[in-house]
C-alpha cells in the first residue's frame, strides 16, 4: 500500500539531528520556557519575515488566544462577527465561538478552495470586526484582495496558516499578511513537531506582549497575574525538534511541488478534477486534493490499486452537531466540495515509482 503520509520515514532521514536535539534538552535540565523556545521563535520569525513569534501548545490555541488577546486589548467584544470560510476545518470556527464571537460562514472560491473576496465583502455588517482567511491545503488565500477589504472596513485579519508554512506571494510569506497568524505544528503538517505544538506570528509589539502573558497563566512575573490566562506553552523539546526541521522546510516544500507538478502533468482522467494553482510559490502542497462526483467508487478503486487516501474534510463545520444552530444554513458550494474532495499521497519522500503508481491508478479509474 502506498501510504498517504509516511511520517516515520520522513523523520528517519534526520533522526540523528532530532535525537541530538532531544538529548540536548534532556541534559540541560530546563524543559519549559527556555533557550530552545527562544531560539525557535526567533528562527521562525526570521523565516516568516515578522517581528514576533509566540510559541503555544497547538494550532487551535494559536487562533483562540489571538482573538482572546484582541478582546483584552479592546479591539473586539462579545458578540462581534468574524468572517470565516465555510469549508475550513472546525478548529478555525472553534477559536471564534470559544471567544463568544459569532462565526459568519462565507463560501470559498470553487476552484482554489480559499475564501472568496467578493463574497467576503458581501458578508460584512456593522458587527463584523475580523476576517479569518484560511490558507487551505497549503495555498495562500487571496490576501491582497482580502487586505484591501479589511483596510476599507477597518477589520482585523487573522490568518489561519496551519497548512501553509512557507507559502508566499511576491516574497511575502504566510503569517506576514494579517495582523496576526496562527500556525499548527501537528506532526503531519509541512513543518511538524513530534507532538502537538503551535505558534502565533505578528508584527504588533502590543499583541505579542499580551499573548506571552495569556499563554502563561496571564503572568509576566511569576505569581503576579495581570490577566486571566491559560497554560498553553510550546515546550523545549518540541521547540528543539522544530528548529531542526525548519532547516529542511524549503527543500521539502520543493519536493512537494515536484510531486504536485508530476500529478498535474500526468493525470489525464477527465472524471477527476485536479486542483488549480494561482502562483507556484503561493502553494506548498500540504495536501493534493482532487475532486470526484463518485468519490466512494474512486476510493474503492484506489484501494484496490494499493493507494491510500484521506478525506479533508467529510463534513463542513456548519453541518456538525456541535454547531447545530447553523445546520439549516444553505452553503451549496461548500457542501458540494465536502462531498467530492479526496486527498491523495504527497510527501517529500514519495518515490518516483509510487508517484507513477498513483497516476496510473487515477487514470485507470
C-alpha positions in Angstrom: 0.0 0.0 0.0 1.3 3.4 -0.9 0.9 5.3 2.3 -0.9 8.7 2.4 2.0 10.0 4.5 5.0 8.1 5.9 5.9 10.2 9.0 8.3 7.6 10.3 10.2 7.5 7.0 10.2 11.3 6.8 11.6 11.8 10.3 14.1 8.9 10.0 16.0 11.0 7.4 17.0 13.5 10.1 16.7 11.2 13.1 20.3 11.7 14.3 19.8 15.5 14.5 16.4 15.1 16.2 17.9 12.8 18.8 20.8 15.1 19.4 18.3 18.0 19.9 16.3 15.9 22.3 19.4 14.9 24.2 20.5 18.5 24.4 17.2 19.4 26.1 17.3 16.4 28.5 20.9 17.2 29.5 20.1 20.9 30.0 17.6 20.2 32.9 15.4 23.1 31.6 12.2 21.9 29.9 9.7 24.8 29.8 10.2 28.4 28.5 13.9 28.2 27.9 16.6 28.8 25.3 15.2 26.3 22.8 11.9 28.1 22.7 13.6 31.5 22.3 15.8 30.1 19.5 12.9 28.6 17.6 10.7 31.6 18.0 13.5 33.9 16.6 14.3 31.5 13.7 10.7 31.1 12.7 10.1 34.8 13.0 13.0 35.4 10.6 11.7 32.8 8.3 8.2 34.3 8.1 9.6 37.9 8.0 7.8 39.0 11.1 8.9 40.8 14.4 7.4 38.2 16.8 6.6 34.5 17.0 4.9 33.3 20.2 5.0 29.5 20.7 1.9 27.9 22.1 0.6 24.4 22.8 -1.1 23.8 19.4 -2.7 25.4 16.4 -6.1 25.8 17.9 -4.7 27.7 20.8 -2.8 29.9 18.4 -6.1 31.1 16.9 -8.1 31.2 20.1 -5.5 33.1 22.1 -5.1 35.7 19.4 -8.8 36.5 19.3 -8.7 36.5 23.1 -5.8 39.0 23.1 -7.7 41.3 20.9 -10.6 41.2 23.4 -8.2 42.1 26.2 -6.9 45.0 24.1 -10.5 46.2 23.5 -10.4 45.6 19.7 -13.3 43.2 19.7 -16.1 42.4 22.2 -18.5 39.5 22.9 -21.0 39.1 20.0 -18.8 40.6 17.3 -18.7 38.8 14.0 -15.7 37.1 12.4 -15.9 36.1 8.8 -14.5 32.6 8.2 -14.5 30.2 5.1 -17.3 27.7 5.4 -15.2 24.8 4.1 -12.4 25.0 6.7 -11.5 22.5 9.4 -13.6 23.0 12.6 -10.7 24.4 14.6 -11.0 27.8 12.7 -14.5 28.1 13.9 -13.9 26.8 17.4 -11.5 29.6 18.0 -14.2 32.1 17.2 -17.0 30.6 19.3 -14.7 29.9 22.3 -14.3 33.7 22.5 -18.1 34.3 22.4 -17.8 35.7 18.9 -20.1 34.9 16.0 -18.8 33.0 13.0 -20.1 34.2 9.7 -19.6 31.4 7.2 -18.6 32.5 3.7 -18.4 30.3 0.6 -15.0 29.7 -0.9 -13.8 30.1 -4.4 -14.9 26.9 -6.1 -11.5 26.4 -7.8 -8.9 27.4 -5.2 -11.0 26.2 -2.1 -10.0 29.5 -0.4 -12.1 32.4 0.9 -13.9 34.3 -1.9 -13.1 38.0 -1.6 -16.3 39.2 -3.3 -18.5 37.0 -1.1 -16.4 38.3 1.9 -17.3 41.9 1.1 -20.9 41.0 0.8 -20.9 39.3 4.2 -19.7 42.4 6.1 -22.1 44.1 8.6 -21.8 46.7 11.3 -20.9 43.9 13.7 -18.0 42.5 11.6 -14.7 43.1 13.3 -12.4 40.5 11.8 -11.7 38.2 8.8 -10.1 34.8 9.3 -8.8 33.6 6.0 -7.5 30.0 5.8 -4.7 29.0 3.5 -6.4 25.7 2.9 -4.4 22.7 1.7 -1.3 24.9 1.5 -2.3 27.5 -1.0 -2.2 31.2 0.1 -5.6 32.8 0.2 -6.3 35.9 -1.9 -4.5 38.1 0.7 -4.0 41.3 -1.4 -7.8 41.5 -2.1 -8.7 40.4 1.5 -6.4 43.1 3.0 -7.9 45.8 0.7 -11.3 44.8 2.1 -10.1 44.8 5.6 -8.5 48.2 5.3 -11.6 49.6 3.7 -13.8 48.5 6.6 -11.2 48.7 9.4 -11.2 45.0 10.1 -8.6 42.8 11.8 -7.2 39.9 9.8 -6.2 36.7 11.5 -4.5 34.2 9.1 -5.0 30.5 9.7 -1.6 29.3 8.3 -1.8 25.9 9.8 -1.3 24.2 6.4 0.8 26.8 4.7 4.3 27.1 6.3 6.4 28.9 3.7 3.7 29.7 1.1 4.4 33.2 -0.3 3.3 35.8 -2.8 5.8 38.4 -4.1 8.2 37.4 -1.4 5.7 37.8 1.5 5.1 34.6 3.4 2.1 33.2 5.1 2.0 34.6 8.6 3.1 38.1 7.5 -0.1 39.3 5.8 -2.6 39.7 8.5 -2.5 41.5 11.9 -1.6 38.0 13.2 -1.5 34.4 12.1 -1.9 31.1 13.8 0.3 28.1 12.9 0.0 24.5 13.8 3.0 22.2 14.0 0.9 19.0 14.3 3.1 16.1 13.2 1.5 15.8 9.8 2.0 19.4 8.9 4.7 20.6 6.4 6.6 21.8 9.5 5.6 19.2 12.0 6.7 18.6 15.6 6.8 15.2 17.2 3.7 16.0 19.2 1.3 18.9 19.5 2.7 22.4 19.0 1.7 25.8 17.6 2.7 29.4 17.3 1.4 32.9 16.6 3.2 35.4 14.3 2.6 39.1 14.4 4.3 42.5 13.8 2.5 44.1 16.8 4.6 44.6 19.9 1.4 45.2 21.9 -0.3 42.0 20.8 2.8 39.9 21.3 3.1 41.2 24.9 -0.5 40.2 25.7 -0.1 36.8 24.1 3.0 36.0 26.1 1.0 36.7 29.2 -2.1 34.8 28.1 -0.1 31.6 27.3 1.5 31.7 30.8 -1.5 32.0 33.2 -1.8 35.7 32.4 1.5 36.3 34.0 4.6 38.4 33.1 6.2 37.9 36.5 5.9 34.6 38.4 3.0 34.6 40.8 1.8 38.0 39.5 -1.2 37.5 37.2 -2.5 40.6 35.4 -4.8 38.6 33.0 -7.0 35.5 33.3 -4.7 33.4 31.2 -4.2 29.8 30.3 -1.4 27.2 30.2 -0.5 27.0 26.5 3.2 26.8 26.1 5.4 25.3 23.4 7.8 23.1 25.4 11.6 22.9 25.0 11.8 19.5 23.3 9.2 20.4 20.6 10.9 23.7 20.1 14.2 22.0 19.6 12.7 19.5 17.2 11.2 22.3 15.2 14.4 24.2 14.9 16.0 21.1 13.3 13.1 20.6 11.0 12.9 24.2 9.9 16.3 23.9 8.2 14.7 21.4 5.8 11.4 23.0 5.2 12.2 24.8 1.9 13.9 21.7 0.5 10.9 19.6 1.4 8.5 22.1 0.0 10.3 22.0 -3.3 10.0 18.2 -3.2 6.2 18.5 -2.6 6.0 20.9 -5.6 7.8 18.4 -7.8 5.2 15.7 -6.8 2.3 18.1 -7.5 3.7 19.1 -10.9 4.0 15.4 -11.8 0.4 14.7 -10.9 -0.9 17.8 -12.7 1.0 16.9 -15.8 0.2 13.2 -15.9 -3.2 12.7 -14.5 -5.4 12.7 -17.7 -8.7 11.2 -16.4 -11.4 13.7 -17.1 -13.6 12.1 -14.4 -11.2 13.6 -11.9 -10.9 17.3 -11.2 -7.4 18.4 -10.4 -6.5 21.4 -8.1 -5.8 24.8 -9.5 -2.7 26.7 -8.7 -2.7 30.5 -8.8 1.0 31.0 -8.4 3.6 28.3 -7.9 5.2 29.9 -4.9 1.9 30.5 -3.2 1.2 26.8 -2.8 3.3 24.5 -0.5 1.1 21.4 -1.2 0.3 20.3 2.4 -2.4 18.3 0.6 -3.0 17.4 -3.0 -6.8 17.4 -3.2 -8.7 16.1 -6.2 -12.5 16.0 -6.7 -14.8 13.3 -8.0 -18.6 13.2 -8.3 -18.3 9.5 -7.4 -15.9 9.7 -4.5 -16.7 6.4 -2.8 -16.3 4.5 -6.0 -13.0 6.2 -6.6 -11.8 5.4 -3.1 -12.6 1.7 -3.6 -10.8 1.7 -6.9 -7.7 3.4 -5.5 -7.7 1.0 -2.5 -7.8 -1.9 -5.0 -4.6 -0.4 -6.6 -3.0 -0.1 -3.1 -3.2 3.7 -2.9 -4.2 5.1 0.5 -6.4 8.2 0.5 -8.0 10.5 3.1 -10.9 13.0 3.0 -10.2 16.6 4.1 -12.9 17.1 5.3 -16.0 14.9 5.1 -18.3 17.3 6.9 -18.3 21.1 6.9 -18.5 22.9 10.3 -22.0 24.3 9.8 -23.3 20.7 9.4 -21.7 19.4 12.6 -23.8 18.6 15.6 -21.5 20.9 17.6 -22.9 23.8 15.5 -26.5 22.6 15.2 -27.7 26.2 15.4 -26.1 26.6 12.0 -27.3 23.3 10.5 -30.1 24.9 8.4 -27.8 27.3 6.6 -27.5 26.6 2.9 -24.0 26.8 1.6 -24.1 24.8 -1.7 -20.5 25.4 -2.9 -19.1 24.3 0.5 -21.4 21.3 0.8 -20.6 20.1 -2.8 -16.8 20.4 -2.0 -17.1 18.3 1.1 -19.0 15.6 -0.8 -16.3 15.5 -3.6 -12.8 16.2 -2.3 -10.3 13.4 -1.8 -6.6 13.7 -0.8 -4.0 11.5 -2.5 -0.5 10.7 -1.3 2.0 13.6 -1.4 5.2 14.0 0.7 8.8 14.9 0.3 9.8 11.3 0.3 7.3 9.6 -2.0 9.3 7.7 -4.6 9.1 8.1 -8.4 7.6 4.6 -8.7 5.0 5.4 -6.1 4.1 8.7 -7.9 3.7 6.8 -11.2 1.6 4.1 -9.5 -0.8 6.8 -8.1 -1.1 8.4 -11.5 -1.8 5.0 -13.2 -4.4 4.2 -10.6 -6.2 7.5 -11.2 -6.0 7.3 -14.9 -7.4 3.7 -14.9 -10.5 4.7 -12.9 
